[in-house]
């Protein structure tokens, strides 16, 4: 099976991510993207398109780097019909400290982008620039990330104005005991967990039949908090596909997701979706209602997610996002303070970088697309409100 072969390859590489899995490629394939699977062995680069998935013949034991690359045709007719955009979410995966390998992969990616007629190729690997909040006593720089940024600049890559994923995040080390994990939390967080337990908040793992209710709650959250979400069909595609993998989570090649639902008197009041892959857990979607917020269900949900991830053999829980700027001016500041209370550590990565074979097309695309996206976001918010009404 291609899915298990591909996931087996990437699970053995440094910093494997669920956004690089075969399943994520299948999600995006339903929404206009073509998944391409790039694998570097000791001698060459091989790229397999989704249409040839039954003919996988790579020796998975000798792979030194890999990247799920998503391709989207921008213009389908006329003289610019070949123009496309390429994106490797949280990829490529390799040992970035290996300078010869790093140069080889970047050379191959640049050549590949040119051959594909790409306006740009975007990458945003989980390469650390440092840890800790800038300016704090805990701040530390990472030489690998600094060296990679310098190399990308020398090669003509540009720091992208369109950051698809969060550049920064908060990670919780799950290796300590549950008692130690609780002790690392802020006192107020521990207090709120106890409040939820005392006030009768109960938790359960969600099922497929809960998905319509969960989407409605997510839509309510987006309208209340002012962020844009996609239509229900998109989330059902993601959730159903990842929830379908019921193999033991310690079987690394099977990415999996589960919703955790908080209830008061059997009424759902909050929920989160946790994704698992290759020994790592990710808090990706969170949703809540106005009812019973004083009972602190979100704190109990996160504590349960931490315990479940640890029990499943995960060593890290990724809280999925931290501010770009660490002060109250950032829109994520309130969410970050909540995550900070859970006892995690800030990790800052290099973010998304673009390689543009044609600077002219890249400039035109970069000027037009933000305006289009602004219109689409406004329409998306309106559609979500109408759907709730």
Secondary structure, 3 states (H helix, E strand, C coil): CHHHHHHHHHHCCCCCCHHHCHHHHHHHHCCCCEEEEEEEECCCEEEEEHHHHHHCCCCHHHEEEEEEEEEEECCCCCCCCCCEEEEECCCCEECCCCHHHHHHHHHHHHHHHHHCCEEEEEECCCCEEEECCCCCCCCEECHHHHHHHHHHHHHCCEECCCCCCCCEEEEEECCCCHHHHHHHCCHHHHHHHHHHHHCCEEEEECCHHHHHHHHHHHHHHHHHHCCCCCCHHHHHHHHHHHHCCCCCCCCCCCCEEEEEEEEECCEEEEEEEEEEECCEEEEEEEEECCCCHHHCHHHHHHHHHHHHHHHCCCCEEECCCECCCCCCCCCCHHHHHHHHCCCCEEEEECCCEEECCCHHHHHHHHHHHHHHHHHHHHHHHHHHHHHHC
